[in-house]
Amino acid sequence: MRAKASWVVIFFLFAAAVLGLMLSSAFRDLFLWLQIDNRAVLGDNLRLSGLIGYSISLILAIIFGIFNKKSRGYIEECVIEFNKVAFPDWSETKKATFTVVMVSIIASIILGIFDTTLSWLMNNNLFIGKF
């Protein structure tokens, strides 16, 4: 039970970091467009737009991660379902990878033959008057 809660916290912290990066860029562009001074708060690495973006994302992570039981419950159910997944071992992974590579090569050869044939037919005007 403890591990499930820690995964939920990790998810919401990761989501907050990603959302913070996106909001930071969005506010930076908005400040530039509105010609608002984007002052440095802690050196050049953290500016006002970044502080606003990260603050909003942290507040949303706290709201959805702690106070909203539906969102927290959904992530907990995802963790439970993820624990049920049976991952393939190394030999199965190698076989599946080999199969995918071989099918891709065969498909590319067949498509290459069709492309070359149709290109030759079109360049030699063999389709004119046939339809």
Helices and strands as residue ranges (DSSP letters): H 2-34, E 40-42, E 46-47, H 48-62, I 63-67, H 69-83, H 90-123
